[in-house]
């Protein structure tokens, strides 16, 4: 594709009414292409958000399991300390 300077030079050589029509068509095409790009980006953003939320929920589940394990270990250590205190072992 030609660079913008060359395109502008070619447009300048056209009659005014033709130039306006061509520029309008270029604008329509550019806007349509941009809408497609934005829609694609929105779809990618939605997929990313869904994946991020799934990962976040997995980490929340792991965090909950670790918390439960900490409580269980604390209870066992408390039981051992109490057993030593009253000479069960």
C-alpha positions in Angstrom: 0.0 0.0 0.0 1.2 3.5 -0.7 2.1 5.8 2.0 -0.3 8.6 3.1 1.6 11.3 1.2 1.1 9.5 -2.1 -2.5 8.8 -1.3 -3.1 12.5 -0.5 -1.4 13.5 -3.8 -3.6 11.2 -5.8 -6.7 12.5 -4.0 -5.7 16.1 -4.6 -5.6 15.5 -8.3 -9.3 14.4 -8.3 -12.2 16.8 -8.8 -13.7 18.0 -5.5 -17.0 16.0 -5.7 -15.1 12.7 -6.5 -12.6 13.4 -3.7 -15.3 13.9 -1.2 -17.0 10.6 -2.2 -13.8 8.6 -2.0 -12.9 10.1 1.4 -16.4 9.3 2.6 -16.0 5.7 1.5 -12.6 5.4 3.1 -14.1 6.8 6.4 -16.9 4.3 6.3 -14.5 1.4 5.6 -12.2 2.6 8.4 -15.0 2.9 10.9 -16.4 -0.5 10.0 -12.9 -2.1 10.4 -12.4 -0.3 13.7 -15.8 -1.6 15.0 -14.7 -5.1 14.1 -11.4 -4.6 16.0 -13.2 -3.2 19.0 -15.7 -6.0 19.1 -12.8 -8.5 18.9 -11.0 -6.7 21.8 -14.2 -6.8 23.8 -14.5 -10.6 23.2 -10.9 -11.1 24.2 -11.4 -9.0 27.3 -14.4 -11.1 28.3 -12.5 -14.3 27.9 -9.6 -12.9 29.9 -12.0 -11.8 32.7 -13.6 -15.3 32.7 -10.2 -17.0 33.0 -9.0 -14.6 35.6 -12.2 -15.2 37.7 -11.7 -19.0 37.4 -8.1 -18.7 38.6 -9.2 -16.4 41.4 -11.8 -18.9 42.6 -9.3 -21.7 42.6 -6.9 -19.6 44.7 -9.8 -18.8 47.1 -10.6 -22.6 47.4 -6.9 -23.3 48.1 -6.8 -20.5 50.6 -9.8 -21.9 52.4 -8.3 -25.4 52.5 -5.0 -24.0 54.0 -7.0 -22.1 56.6 -8.9 -25.3 57.5 -5.5 -27.1 57.7 -4.1 -24.4 60.0 -7.1 -24.7 62.4 -6.7 -28.5 62.4 -3.0 -28.3 63.1 -3.6 -25.7 65.9 -6.2 -28.0 67.4 -3.8 -31.0 67.3 -1.0 -28.9 68.8 -3.4 -27.7 71.5 -4.4 -31.3 72.3 -0.8 -32.4 72.5 0.1 -29.4 74.8 -2.9 -30.2 77.0 -2.0 -33.9 77.0 1.6 -33.1 78.1 0.3 -30.8 80.7 -1.9 -33.5 82.3 0.6 -36.3 81.6 -1.4 -38.3 79.1 1.7 -39.2 77.1 
